[in-house]
Amino acid sequence: GRGYVLRRILRRAVRFGREILDAPPGFFHQLVDSVLETLGDAFPTLKQNPEDVRAIIKEEEAQFGRTLDRGIKQFKTFAKKGNITGEDAFLLFTTYGFPVDLTQLMGEELKVEVDMPGFEKKMAEFREDSKKKKSARTTKDMELKANETDKLIKGMKLKPTDDTIKYDWNTEGDGSEFTAKIQAIYDGQEFVQSCNSGSDVVGLVLDKTPLYAEQGGQIFDKATVTCNGVEFTVDNAQKYAGYVLHIGQVDTKGELKVGDNVTIKVDYTRRSLVAKNHTATHILNYALRQVLGEKVDQKGSLVTEDKLRFDFSHGKPVEVKELRKIEEICNDMIHKSCVVHFRDVALDTAKAITGLRAVFGETYPDPVRVVSVGPKIDDLLTDKTTPWGMQTSIEFCGGTHVTNSKEIYKFVLLQEEGIAKGIRRIVAVTGPQAAVEATLKAKTLSVDFDGFKGMSPGNELDKCIGDLRKKVTEDKEVSLLMKNDIITELEGLAKGSLKAGKEQTKKFEGKAKEDGEKLGKEAAAASGNTFVGVVEAGAGCDDAKVLTPAMDAATKQCSDKAIMLMSNMGGKLAILAVVPKALTGKVSAKAWSSKVLDAIGGKGGGKDDKAQGQGDASKLAEALAAAKSFA
């Protein structure tokens, strides 16, 4: 994935600091200031964004730190037998996040060999197996339809899955393991009694679960289910008639059976990213109403670990100044470190909260979960005069959220577009990784822009502007506001370049006419039927274009001779030959120009009365010699 090499280096450094230097957890991001002092001049972008750099490192350090101590302990257990097998290294990589080069380094420190061929073989098998499983996961229909849920209710007499423990977690990315019992196993066609690694995709129905099943626009949780050494990877979780179906596959030897007691570990690091985006979606909804008015209604949303998407009613594109205000309101609320409160409240009581906006057409459970960014739930219920819904984000929502808005860190808009008549869509990212990266990518594009905005007007500048405009518009992972700023500057530069280019072109044309008139007079005074001359309109001119006004001026002064003009001051050697009617049959412009172009390795075309072409700018002398010898 993105940043893999940097992540490997960072994890090696964190492990070395923690284990060898006995540094405390969370030490590494504190070194940013020291790096700035010593290397800031060499890497000026670090000085521009020290807080962002510190936040990215802190988050990555925290994620690795959650498994580091257990991983080191597991490594030492493996090392006691005198070597680290390929299977051991693979487990350290997949379960504890140890890059294999870190495992090798630790092996060298303890003089323990790591079986790299065995590791590579295990990785190859894993990749191949993942391809097969991915295909099965994306094509197999695992929906529990009415017949299946009827069997669970009436046939097996199972109670719906108790998922209340899904809210029991540390929102910064950690949580406990939970135990549950397998109540049923569904293979996509029927309920079975067991499953193993050869069972393809199956769904487990448990008596209780800490997973969040996909609903309300929030994506499902992922998790690992284990029982006596057998591992089952949950890649999807869906809810049907109150039953949570844990969809996935057995990844190890052995089998799982109905009645087995299992341990469940949710991927809380992933969920914490989802939670940031979900709470940010609520804040965005509030900001939209503040900027665009109370007429804005939510029309749909999607919250994943990567980004958030929010659809809303609005009859026209959101203006840049409005987008800027929306992003500003969201980040202000984030930086205020608002506590996020949530509680189940009787539906009628919850609906009475002053200023609350519920989603039109949505059916809510009773009691309903109220999520408030800032105000306490008790205050919302008792204070009937304060228009709470107009002052902050308050919504009915059963999703998982952060406990404090500061955990979101930063909110960055990526896209704003229309998806249907009267419906707009906003896409945004949050968190140190995604949001900061979107900003830094925009700053990189700005650096590209700074690199050529001092260039002189001309084809090269126009090409640079066009290339960067294409790059900016095609990249969907860049800050929308910064992208708009760059495009505005590009348009300004393009207009300036066009204006300056037109002025410069006029100067070139004026000088070419002067040269043409002078050369025409020389041609009229010269003997013979042909004349060859060189136009010097100025450095950087379009050699081919300046020959036309020069020739027009020359033929006005001398209309009875065949004339060939040349120019090489713009980087190419252009030639233009014109033959008057009086010399038709005696001199051919096409034959004349062909001889010259052959001599300089150029290309061109034309007819007997007029022909042109271009070649190597350094071969002016050879072109003149060939042209004059033809005459």
C-alpha positions as CSV (number, residue, x, y, z in Angstrom):
1,G,0.0,0.0,0.0
2,R,0.9,3.7,0.0
3,G,3.8,4.6,2.3
4,Y,4.8,1.0,2.8
5,V,8.6,1.6,2.7
6,L,8.3,4.6,5.1
7,R,6.0,2.5,7.4
8,R,8.7,-0.3,7.5
9,I,11.4,2.2,8.4
10,L,9.2,3.8,11.1
11,R,8.4,0.5,12.6
12,R,12.0,-0.6,12.8
13,A,12.8,2.7,14.5
14,V,9.9,2.4,17.0
15,R,10.9,-1.2,17.9
16,F,14.6,-0.2,18.3
17,G,13.7,2.7,20.6
18,R,11.3,0.7,22.7
19,E,13.3,-2.5,23.1
20,I,16.9,-1.4,22.8
21,L,16.9,2.2,24.1
22,D,14.1,1.5,26.6
23,A,12.1,4.6,25.3
24,P,8.6,5.1,26.6
25,P,5.6,4.4,24.3
26,G,4.8,7.3,22.0
27,F,8.4,8.7,22.0
28,F,9.0,8.7,18.3
29,H,6.7,11.5,17.1
30,Q,8.3,13.7,19.8
31,L,11.5,13.7,17.7
32,V,10.0,15.8,15.0
33,D,11.2,19.1,16.6
34,S,14.8,17.8,16.7
35,V,14.7,16.7,13.1
36,L,13.4,20.2,12.1
37,E,16.3,21.8,13.9
38,T,18.9,19.7,12.2
39,L,17.4,19.0,8.7
40,G,14.7,21.7,8.4
41,D,16.7,23.7,5.9
42,A,17.3,20.7,3.7
43,F,13.6,19.7,3.8
44,P,11.6,23.0,3.9
45,T,8.2,21.3,3.6
46,L,8.7,19.8,7.1
47,K,8.8,23.4,8.5
48,Q,5.6,24.2,6.7
49,N,3.6,21.3,8.3
50,P,5.3,20.2,11.5
51,E,1.9,19.4,13.3
52,D,0.7,17.3,10.4
53,V,4.0,15.4,10.2
54,R,3.9,14.8,14.0
55,A,0.2,13.7,13.8
56,I,0.9,11.2,11.0
57,I,3.8,9.6,12.9
58,K,1.9,9.6,16.2
59,E,-1.0,7.7,14.6
60,E,1.2,5.1,12.9
61,E,3.3,4.7,16.0
62,A,0.2,4.1,18.1
63,Q,-1.2,1.5,15.6
64,F,2.1,-0.5,15.7
65,G,2.5,0.0,19.4
66,R,-0.7,-1.9,20.1
67,T,0.9,-5.2,18.8
68,L,4.6,-4.4,19.4
69,D,5.0,-5.8,22.9
70,R,3.0,-9.0,22.1
71,G,5.0,-9.3,18.8
72,I,8.3,-9.1,20.5
73,K,7.2,-11.6,23.1
74,Q,6.1,-14.0,20.3
75,F,9.3,-13.5,18.4
76,K,11.4,-14.5,21.5
77,T,9.2,-17.5,22.0
78,F,9.9,-18.6,18.4
79,A,13.6,-17.8,18.7
80,K,14.0,-20.2,21.7
81,K,14.0,-23.2,19.3
82,G,17.1,-21.8,17.5
83,N,15.5,-20.5,14.3
84,I,12.5,-18.5,12.9
85,T,10.6,-20.6,10.4
86,G,8.9,-19.2,7.3
87,E,5.6,-19.9,9.1
88,D,6.8,-17.9,12.2
89,A,7.9,-14.9,10.1
90,F,4.6,-15.0,8.2
91,L,2.6,-15.0,11.5
92,L,4.7,-12.0,12.8
93,F,4.0,-10.1,9.6
94,T,0.2,-10.8,9.4
95,T,-0.8,-10.8,13.0
96,Y,1.7,-8.4,14.7
97,G,2.5,-6.1,11.8
98,F,6.3,-7.0,11.8
99,P,7.8,-6.3,8.3
100,V,10.0,-9.3,7.5
101,D,13.1,-7.1,7.3
102,L,12.4,-6.2,11.0
103,T,12.1,-9.9,11.8
104,Q,15.5,-10.5,10.0
105,L,17.1,-7.6,12.0
106,M,15.9,-9.0,15.3
107,G,17.2,-12.4,14.2
108,E,20.6,-11.0,13.5
109,E,20.7,-9.4,16.9
110,L,20.0,-12.8,18.6
111,K,22.0,-14.7,16.0
112,V,18.9,-16.6,15.0
113,E,18.4,-17.5,11.3
114,V,15.2,-16.5,9.6
115,D,13.9,-18.9,6.9
116,M,13.4,-16.4,4.1
117,P,12.6,-18.9,1.3
118,G,10.0,-20.4,3.6
119,F,8.5,-17.0,4.3
120,E,8.4,-16.1,0.5
121,K,6.7,-19.5,-0.2
122,K,4.2,-18.8,2.5
123,M,3.5,-15.3,1.2
124,A,3.1,-16.7,-2.4
125,E,0.6,-19.2,-1.1
126,F,-1.2,-16.5,0.9
127,R,-1.5,-14.2,-2.2
128,E,-2.8,-17.0,-4.4
129,D,-5.3,-18.1,-1.7
130,S,-6.4,-14.5,-1.2
131,K,-7.1,-14.2,-5.0
132,K,-9.4,-17.2,-4.9
133,K,-11.1,-16.1,-1.7
134,K,-11.6,-12.6,-3.0
135,S,-13.3,-14.0,-6.1
136,A,-15.6,-16.1,-4.0
137,R,-16.4,-13.2,-1.6
138,T,-17.4,-10.9,-4.4
139,T,-19.5,-13.3,-6.4
140,K,-21.3,-15.4,-3.8
141,D,-24.8,-14.3,-2.6
142,M,-24.8,-14.6,1.2
143,E,-28.0,-12.7,1.8
144,L,-30.4,-14.2,4.4
145,K,-33.7,-14.1,2.6
146,A,-37.2,-14.5,4.2
147,N,-37.0,-18.4,4.1
148,E,-33.6,-18.4,5.9
149,T,-34.6,-15.9,8.6
150,D,-37.8,-17.9,9.1
151,K,-35.8,-21.0,9.8
152,L,-33.7,-19.1,12.3
153,I,-36.8,-17.8,14.1
154,K,-39.3,-20.7,13.9
155,G,-37.2,-23.7,13.0
156,M,-34.1,-23.2,15.2
157,K,-35.9,-20.8,17.6
158,L,-32.8,-18.6,17.9
159,K,-32.9,-15.2,19.6
160,P,-31.7,-12.2,17.5
161,T,-28.0,-11.5,17.8
162,D,-27.2,-9.3,20.8
163,D,-24.9,-6.6,19.4
164,T,-25.0,-4.1,22.3
165,I,-21.3,-4.7,23.1
166,K,-20.3,-3.1,19.8
167,Y,-20.2,0.2,21.6
168,D,-17.7,-1.2,24.2
169,W,-14.4,-0.1,22.7
170,N,-11.6,2.6,22.9
171,T,-12.4,5.0,20.1
172,E,-8.7,5.7,19.5
173,G,-8.3,2.2,18.0
174,D,-8.4,-0.6,20.6
175,G,-10.8,-2.8,22.4
176,S,-11.3,-6.1,24.2
177,E,-11.7,-9.6,22.8
178,F,-15.2,-11.0,23.4
179,T,-16.5,-14.5,23.6
180,A,-19.6,-15.8,21.8
181,K,-21.3,-19.0,20.7
182,I,-21.9,-20.2,17.2
183,Q,-25.7,-20.6,16.8
184,A,-25.8,-21.4,13.0
185,I,-23.6,-21.6,9.9
186,Y,-24.9,-20.6,6.5
187,D,-23.1,-21.6,3.3
188,G,-25.2,-19.4,0.9
189,Q,-27.8,-22.1,0.2
190,E,-28.5,-23.9,3.4
191,F,-27.6,-24.0,7.1
192,V,-24.8,-26.5,7.8
193,Q,-23.3,-27.9,11.0
194,S,-19.6,-27.1,10.4
195,C,-17.1,-25.3,8.1
196,N,-13.4,-25.5,7.4
197,S,-10.8,-24.0,5.0
198,G,-12.3,-25.9,2.1
199,S,-15.8,-24.6,2.8
200,D,-15.6,-21.4,0.6
201,V,-17.4,-18.4,2.0
202,V,-19.8,-19.0,4.9
203,G,-21.7,-16.9,7.4
204,L,-21.7,-17.4,11.1
205,V,-24.7,-16.5,13.3
206,L,-23.5,-15.8,16.9
207,D,-25.5,-15.3,20.0
208,K,-23.8,-12.0,20.6
209,T,-21.2,-9.9,18.7
210,P,-19.0,-6.8,19.1
211,L,-19.2,-6.2,15.3
212,Y,-21.1,-3.3,13.7
213,A,-23.1,-4.8,10.8
214,E,-23.5,-2.5,7.8
215,Q,-26.4,-0.1,8.2
216,G,-27.3,3.6,8.2
217,G,-24.6,4.4,5.7
218,Q,-21.8,3.0,7.8
219,I,-19.7,0.2,6.5
220,F,-19.4,-3.2,8.3
221,D,-16.7,-4.1,10.8
222,K,-14.0,-6.7,10.1
223,A,-12.7,-9.1,12.7
224,T,-11.0,-12.4,13.5
225,V,-12.9,-15.3,15.1
226,T,-10.8,-18.0,16.8
227,C,-11.6,-21.3,18.4
228,N,-8.9,-23.8,19.6
229,G,-6.3,-22.5,17.1
230,V,-8.8,-22.3,14.2
231,E,-9.0,-18.8,12.6
232,F,-12.0,-17.4,10.7
233,T,-11.6,-14.0,9.0
234,V,-14.7,-11.9,9.0
235,D,-14.7,-9.7,5.9
236,N,-18.3,-8.6,6.0
237,A,-21.1,-8.3,8.5
238,Q,-24.8,-7.9,7.6
239,K,-27.9,-7.8,9.6
240,Y,-31.1,-9.7,8.6
241,A,-34.2,-9.6,10.8
242,G,-32.0,-8.9,13.8
243,Y,-29.5,-11.7,13.1
244,V,-25.9,-10.5,12.4
245,L,-24.3,-12.7,9.7
246,H,-20.5,-12.8,10.0
247,I,-19.4,-13.5,6.5
248,G,-15.9,-14.9,5.8
249,Q,-13.7,-18.0,5.6
250,V,-11.7,-20.3,7.7
251,D,-8.0,-19.5,7.1
252,T,-6.3,-22.3,9.0
253,K,-6.5,-26.1,9.4
254,G,-9.4,-27.4,11.5
255,E,-13.1,-26.7,11.6
256,L,-15.7,-24.6,13.3
257,K,-19.0,-26.2,14.4
258,V,-22.4,-25.1,15.6
259,G,-22.2,-24.8,19.4
260,D,-18.5,-23.9,19.5
261,N,-17.5,-21.1,21.9
262,V,-15.4,-18.6,20.0
263,T,-13.3,-15.5,20.7
264,I,-13.9,-12.4,18.5
265,K,-11.3,-9.6,18.0
266,V,-12.6,-6.7,16.0
267,D,-10.2,-4.7,13.8
268,Y,-10.5,-1.6,16.0
269,T,-7.8,0.3,14.1
270,R,-10.0,0.2,11.0
271,R,-13.1,1.0,13.0
272,S,-11.4,4.1,14.5
273,L,-11.0,5.4,11.0
274,V,-14.6,4.7,10.2
275,A,-15.7,6.4,13.4
276,K,-13.7,9.6,12.5
277,N,-15.5,9.7,9.2
278,H,-18.9,9.0,10.7
279,T,-18.7,11.8,13.3
280,A,-17.3,14.1,10.6
281,T,-20.4,13.3,8.5
282,H,-22.6,14.5,11.3
283,I,-20.6,17.7,11.6
284,L,-20.7,18.2,7.8
285,N,-24.5,17.9,7.8
286,Y,-24.6,20.7,10.5
287,A,-22.1,22.9,8.5
288,L,-24.2,22.5,5.3
289,R,-27.3,23.8,7.0
290,Q,-25.4,26.7,8.5
291,V,-24.0,27.7,5.1
292,L,-26.7,26.7,2.6
293,G,-29.7,27.1,4.8
294,E,-32.2,24.9,6.7
295,K,-33.7,23.7,3.4
296,V,-30.8,21.2,3.0
297,D,-31.9,17.7,3.6
298,Q,-29.8,14.5,3.8
299,K,-30.4,12.2,0.9
300,G,-27.9,9.5,1.7
301,S,-24.4,8.8,3.0
302,L,-21.6,6.3,2.9
303,V,-19.0,6.1,5.6
304,T,-15.9,3.8,5.2
305,E,-12.4,3.7,6.6
306,D,-11.1,5.6,3.6
307,K,-13.5,8.5,3.2
308,L,-17.0,9.8,3.8
309,R,-19.7,10.6,1.2
310,F,-22.7,12.7,1.8
311,D,-25.7,13.4,-0.5
312,F,-28.0,16.3,0.1
313,S,-30.7,18.4,-1.5
314,H,-29.5,21.6,-3.2
315,G,-30.5,23.0,-6.5
316,K,-27.1,24.2,-7.8
317,P,-23.4,23.6,-7.4
318,V,-22.0,24.8,-4.1
319,E,-19.8,27.9,-4.7
320,V,-16.1,27.8,-3.8
321,K,-16.6,30.5,-1.0
322,E,-19.4,28.3,0.4
323,L,-17.3,25.2,0.4
324,R,-14.5,27.1,2.1
325,K,-16.9,28.2,4.9
326,I,-18.3,24.6,5.2
327,E,-14.8,23.2,5.6
328,E,-13.9,25.9,8.1
329,I,-17.0,25.2,10.3
330,C,-16.1,21.5,10.3
331,N,-12.5,22.1,11.3
332,D,-13.5,24.7,14.0
333,M,-15.8,22.1,15.6
334,I,-13.0,19.5,15.4
335,H,-10.4,21.8,17.0
336,K,-12.8,22.8,19.8
337,S,-12.4,19.3,21.2
338,C,-16.1,18.8,21.6
339,V,-17.1,15.7,23.7
340,V,-19.4,13.5,21.7
341,H,-22.3,12.3,23.8
342,F,-24.6,9.4,23.0
343,R,-27.5,7.7,24.7
344,D,-30.6,5.7,24.0
345,V,-33.7,7.9,24.5
346,A,-37.4,7.2,24.1
347,L,-38.3,8.2,20.5
348,D,-41.0,10.7,21.4
349,T,-38.8,12.3,24.0
350,A,-35.9,12.5,21.5
351,K,-38.0,14.0,18.8
352,A,-38.9,16.9,21.2
353,I,-35.2,18.1,21.3
354,T,-35.3,21.7,20.1
355,G,-34.1,22.3,16.6
356,L,-33.4,18.6,15.9
357,R,-33.5,17.6,12.2
358,A,-34.4,13.9,11.5
359,V,-33.9,12.4,8.1
360,F,-37.1,12.6,6.1
361,G,-38.7,9.1,5.5
362,E,-36.4,7.4,7.9
363,T,-37.9,4.9,10.4
364,Y,-36.3,5.1,13.8
365,P,-36.2,2.4,16.6
366,D,-37.7,3.1,19.9
367,P,-35.7,3.9,22.0
368,V,-33.4,5.8,19.5
369,R,-29.7,6.5,20.0
370,V,-29.1,10.3,20.2
371,V,-25.6,11.5,19.2
372,S,-24.7,15.0,20.2
373,V,-21.4,16.8,19.4
374,G,-20.9,19.1,22.4
375,P,-24.0,19.4,24.6
376,K,-24.9,16.7,27.1
377,I,-27.9,14.6,26.4
378,D,-29.5,15.7,29.7
379,D,-29.3,19.3,28.7
380,L,-30.9,18.6,25.3
381,L,-33.8,16.9,27.1
382,T,-34.4,19.4,29.8
383,D,-33.7,22.7,28.1
384,K,-36.6,23.4,25.8
385,T,-35.7,27.0,24.9
386,T,-32.2,26.6,23.4
387,P,-32.3,25.8,19.7
388,W,-29.8,23.0,20.1
389,G,-30.1,21.6,16.5
390,M,-29.2,25.1,15.1
391,Q,-26.1,25.4,17.3
392,T,-24.4,22.1,16.9
393,S,-24.7,18.6,15.4
394,I,-27.4,16.5,17.0
395,E,-28.7,13.4,15.2
396,F,-30.4,10.0,15.7
397,C,-27.8,7.4,14.8
398,G,-26.9,3.9,15.8
399,G,-23.3,4.0,14.3
400,T,-19.9,4.1,16.0
401,H,-18.4,7.5,16.7
402,V,-15.4,9.1,18.3
403,T,-15.7,10.2,21.9
404,N,-14.1,13.7,21.2
405,S,-14.1,15.7,18.0
406,K,-10.3,16.2,18.3
407,E,-9.8,12.6,17.4
408,I,-10.9,13.5,13.8
409,Y,-7.9,15.8,13.7
410,K,-8.7,17.4,10.3
411,F,-11.5,17.5,7.7
412,V,-10.6,18.0,4.0
413,L,-13.1,18.3,1.1
414,L,-12.2,16.2,-2.0
415,Q,-15.2,16.5,-4.3
416,E,-18.5,18.3,-4.8
417,E,-20.7,17.3,-7.7
418,G,-24.3,16.8,-8.8
419,I,-25.6,13.2,-9.0
420,A,-29.2,13.9,-9.9
421,K,-31.5,16.8,-10.3
422,G,-31.5,18.9,-7.1
423,I,-29.1,16.4,-5.4
424,R,-25.4,17.2,-4.7
425,R,-22.7,15.0,-3.3
426,I,-19.7,15.8,-1.2
427,V,-16.7,13.5,-0.6
428,A,-14.2,14.2,2.1
429,V,-11.5,12.6,4.2
430,T,-10.4,12.9,7.8
431,G,-7.6,12.0,10.2
432,P,-3.8,12.5,10.1
433,Q,-3.2,10.1,7.3
434,A,-5.9,10.7,4.7
435,A,-6.7,14.4,5.3
436,V,-3.1,15.5,5.7
437,E,-2.1,13.5,2.6
438,A,-4.8,15.2,0.6
439,T,-3.4,18.6,1.7
440,L,0.2,17.6,1.1
441,K,-0.6,16.4,-2.4
442,A,-2.1,19.7,-3.2
443,K,1.0,21.5,-1.8
444,T,3.2,19.3,-4.1
445,L,1.1,20.4,-7.1
446,S,1.6,24.0,-5.9
447,V,5.4,23.4,-5.9
448,D,5.1,22.2,-9.5
449,F,3.2,25.4,-10.4
450,D,5.8,27.6,-8.7
451,G,8.5,25.8,-10.8
452,F,7.2,27.2,-14.1
453,K,5.2,30.3,-13.3
454,G,8.3,32.5,-13.9
455,M,8.8,31.1,-17.4
456,S,8.5,33.4,-20.4
457,P,5.3,33.1,-22.5
458,G,5.4,30.6,-25.2
459,N,4.7,27.0,-26.3
460,E,6.8,25.5,-23.4
461,L,4.9,27.5,-20.7
462,D,1.5,26.7,-22.4
463,K,2.4,23.0,-22.3
464,C,3.4,23.1,-18.6
465,I,0.1,24.8,-17.8
466,G,-1.9,22.2,-19.8
467,D,0.0,19.3,-18.2
468,L,-0.5,20.6,-14.7
469,R,-4.2,21.4,-15.3
470,K,-4.8,17.8,-16.4
471,K,-2.9,16.4,-13.4
472,V,-4.9,18.6,-11.0
473,T,-8.3,17.9,-12.4
474,E,-7.7,14.1,-12.7
475,D,-6.5,13.6,-9.1
476,K,-9.5,12.9,-6.9
477,E,-7.5,12.6,-3.7
478,V,-6.4,16.2,-3.5
479,S,-7.9,19.0,-1.3
480,L,-10.7,20.4,-3.3
481,L,-10.2,24.0,-2.1
482,M,-6.5,23.9,-2.7
483,K,-7.2,22.4,-6.1
484,N,-9.5,25.2,-7.0
485,D,-6.9,27.8,-5.9
486,I,-4.3,26.1,-8.2
487,I,-6.7,26.0,-11.1
488,T,-7.5,29.7,-10.6
489,E,-3.8,30.6,-10.6
490,L,-3.3,28.4,-13.7
491,E,-6.1,30.2,-15.5
492,G,-4.6,33.5,-14.6
493,L,-1.2,32.5,-15.7
494,A,-2.7,31.1,-19.0
495,K,-4.5,34.4,-19.7
496,G,-1.3,36.3,-18.9
497,S,0.7,34.0,-21.1
498,L,-1.9,34.3,-23.9
499,K,-1.9,38.1,-23.7
500,A,1.9,38.3,-23.5
501,G,2.1,35.7,-26.3
502,K,-0.1,37.8,-28.5
503,E,2.0,40.9,-27.8
504,Q,5.2,39.0,-28.5
505,T,3.7,37.5,-31.7
506,K,2.9,41.0,-32.9
507,K,6.5,42.1,-32.2
508,F,7.8,39.0,-34.1
509,E,5.5,39.7,-37.0
510,G,6.5,43.4,-37.1
511,K,10.2,42.5,-37.2
512,A,9.5,39.8,-39.8
513,K,7.7,42.3,-42.1
514,E,10.7,44.7,-41.8
515,D,13.1,41.9,-42.7
516,G,10.8,40.8,-45.6
517,E,10.5,44.3,-47.0
518,K,14.3,44.7,-46.8
519,L,15.0,41.3,-48.4
520,G,12.4,42.0,-51.1
521,K,14.3,45.2,-52.1
522,E,17.5,43.2,-52.2
523,A,15.8,40.6,-54.4
524,A,14.5,43.2,-56.8
525,A,18.1,44.6,-57.2
526,A,19.7,41.2,-57.6
527,S,20.3,39.4,-60.9
528,G,18.7,36.1,-61.9
529,N,15.3,34.5,-61.3
530,T,15.8,33.4,-57.7
531,F,16.7,34.9,-54.4
532,V,17.4,33.4,-51.0
533,G,17.3,35.3,-47.7
534,V,17.2,34.8,-43.9
535,V,14.5,36.4,-41.6
536,E,15.6,37.3,-38.1
537,A,12.4,38.1,-36.2
538,G,13.8,37.4,-32.8
539,A,14.8,34.7,-30.4
540,G,11.9,32.4,-29.4
541,C,9.7,33.2,-32.4
542,D,7.6,30.6,-34.3
543,D,10.0,30.1,-37.2
544,A,7.3,28.8,-39.6
545,K,4.7,31.5,-38.7
546,V,7.0,34.5,-39.1
547,L,7.9,33.5,-42.7
548,T,4.4,34.2,-43.9
549,P,4.3,38.0,-43.1
550,A,7.9,38.3,-44.2
551,M,7.1,36.7,-47.6
552,D,4.1,38.9,-48.1
553,A,6.3,42.0,-47.6
554,A,9.0,40.6,-49.8
555,T,6.8,39.8,-52.7
556,K,5.3,43.2,-52.6
557,Q,8.8,44.6,-53.2
558,C,9.7,42.0,-55.8
559,S,7.0,40.2,-57.7
560,D,8.9,38.7,-60.6
561,K,11.4,36.5,-58.8
562,A,11.2,33.1,-57.1
563,I,12.0,33.8,-53.4
564,M,13.0,31.4,-50.6
565,L,13.1,32.7,-47.0
566,M,14.5,30.9,-44.0
567,S,14.3,31.4,-40.2
568,N,15.9,29.4,-37.3
569,M,15.7,31.8,-34.3
570,G,12.8,29.9,-32.6
571,G,14.5,26.5,-32.3
572,K,13.6,25.1,-35.7
573,L,14.8,25.8,-39.3
574,A,11.8,26.8,-41.3
575,I,11.8,27.5,-45.1
576,L,9.2,29.0,-47.4
577,A,9.5,29.2,-51.2
578,V,7.2,31.2,-53.5
579,V,7.3,31.2,-57.3
580,P,5.4,33.9,-59.4
581,K,3.2,32.9,-62.4
582,A,5.8,34.4,-64.7
583,L,8.3,31.7,-63.8
584,T,5.8,28.8,-63.9
585,G,7.5,25.9,-65.7
586,K,11.0,27.4,-65.1
587,V,11.2,27.1,-61.3
588,S,9.3,24.7,-59.0
589,A,8.9,25.7,-55.4
590,K,8.3,22.1,-54.5
591,A,11.5,20.9,-56.1
592,W,13.5,23.7,-54.7
593,S,12.3,23.2,-51.1
594,S,12.7,19.4,-51.5
595,K,16.4,19.8,-52.3
596,V,17.0,22.0,-49.3
597,L,15.1,19.7,-46.9
598,D,17.0,16.7,-48.2
599,A,20.2,18.5,-47.4
600,I,19.2,19.2,-43.8
601,G,17.2,16.1,-43.1
602,G,13.9,18.0,-42.8
603,K,10.3,17.3,-44.0
604,G,7.8,19.4,-45.8
605,G,5.5,19.7,-48.8
606,G,3.7,22.0,-51.2
607,K,3.2,22.7,-54.9
608,D,5.1,24.2,-57.7
609,D,4.0,27.8,-56.8
610,K,4.4,27.5,-53.0
611,A,6.2,25.0,-50.7
612,Q,7.4,24.9,-47.1
613,G,9.1,22.6,-44.5
614,Q,11.2,22.4,-41.3
615,G,14.4,20.8,-40.2
616,D,17.4,21.0,-37.8
617,A,17.9,24.6,-36.6
618,S,21.7,24.2,-36.6
619,K,21.9,23.5,-40.3
620,L,21.2,27.0,-41.7
621,A,24.5,27.1,-43.6
622,E,23.8,23.8,-45.3
623,A,20.3,25.0,-46.2
624,L,21.6,28.3,-47.7
625,A,24.1,26.4,-49.7
626,A,21.6,23.9,-51.1
627,A,19.1,26.7,-51.9
628,K,21.6,28.8,-53.8
629,S,23.1,25.9,-55.7
630,F,19.6,25.0,-57.0
631,A,19.3,28.5,-58.5
